Amino acid sequence: MSTSNCLASLGAATLLALTSAGPARAENCELRMGPYTSQSAADVAVQQAKSVGYDTSSVWGEGGVVSQISNRRYFFNVFFSC
């Protein structure tokens, strides 16, 4: 298993643990997932979250500049009822 797939799986497992551990309320919550070191790793995590039924935002990057892509980190939000 590649590092990006391992990190994406870990993020999905963390998401499931956090959402199932909270008390049931009628409001909506969101959880920021990341940082991922590449957009492709974040995209894999988005697809994993969607495959188990969660709504997600699109992936966005923060940090770094065009000449320093290695400093860039990627995030997305997962939306769920809490």
C-alpha positions as CSV (number, residue, x, y, z in Angstrom):
1,M,0.0,0.0,0.0
2,S,1.4,3.4,-0.9
3,T,1.9,6.1,1.6
4,S,-0.8,8.3,0.1
5,N,-3.3,5.4,0.2
6,C,-2.3,4.6,3.8
7,L,-2.8,8.2,4.9
8,A,-6.1,8.4,3.1
9,S,-7.3,5.2,4.8
10,L,-6.1,6.5,8.2
11,G,-8.0,9.8,7.6
12,A,-11.2,7.9,6.6
13,A,-10.9,5.7,9.7
14,T,-10.4,8.8,11.9
15,L,-13.5,10.4,10.3
16,L,-15.7,7.4,11.0
17,A,-14.5,7.1,14.6
18,L,-15.1,10.8,15.3
19,T,-18.6,10.8,13.8
20,S,-19.8,7.6,15.5
21,A,-18.5,8.6,18.9
22,G,-20.4,11.9,19.2
23,P,-23.9,12.3,20.7
24,A,-26.8,12.4,18.3
25,R,-28.0,15.9,17.6
26,A,-30.1,17.4,14.8
27,E,-27.5,20.0,13.6
28,N,-24.9,19.6,10.8
29,C,-21.2,19.5,11.5
30,E,-18.1,19.6,9.4
31,L,-14.7,18.2,9.9
32,R,-11.6,19.5,8.1
33,M,-9.5,16.7,6.8
34,G,-5.8,17.1,6.1
35,P,-3.1,18.1,5.6
36,Y,-2.3,15.9,2.7
37,T,1.0,16.3,0.9
38,S,-0.5,15.9,-2.6
39,Q,-3.7,16.7,-4.3
40,S,-4.0,13.1,-5.5
41,A,-3.8,11.8,-1.9
42,A,-6.6,14.3,-0.8
43,D,-8.7,13.2,-3.9
44,V,-8.4,9.5,-2.8
45,A,-9.6,10.5,0.7
46,V,-12.5,12.5,-0.7
47,Q,-13.6,9.4,-2.7
48,Q,-13.3,7.2,0.3
49,A,-15.5,9.6,2.4
50,K,-18.0,9.8,-0.4
51,S,-18.1,6.0,-0.8
52,V,-19.3,5.6,2.8
53,G,-22.0,8.2,2.3
54,Y,-20.5,11.6,3.4
55,D,-20.8,14.8,1.6
56,T,-17.5,16.6,1.0
57,S,-16.2,19.9,-0.2
58,S,-13.7,20.1,-3.0
59,V,-10.0,19.8,-2.3
60,W,-8.1,23.1,-1.7
61,G,-4.5,23.8,-1.2
62,E,-2.8,26.1,1.3
63,G,0.8,27.3,1.8
64,G,3.7,27.4,-0.5
65,V,4.0,29.2,-3.8
66,V,4.2,28.0,-7.3
67,S,8.0,27.5,-7.2
68,Q,7.7,25.7,-3.8
69,I,5.1,23.0,-4.5
70,S,6.6,20.7,-1.9
71,N,5.4,23.1,0.8
72,R,1.8,23.0,-0.3
73,R,-0.7,21.1,1.8
74,Y,-4.2,20.0,0.7
75,F,-7.4,19.9,2.7
76,F,-11.2,19.2,2.3
77,N,-14.2,19.3,4.5
78,V,-16.6,16.4,5.3
79,F,-20.1,17.3,6.3
80,F,-22.2,15.1,8.6
81,S,-25.1,15.3,11.2
82,C,-24.0,15.5,14.7
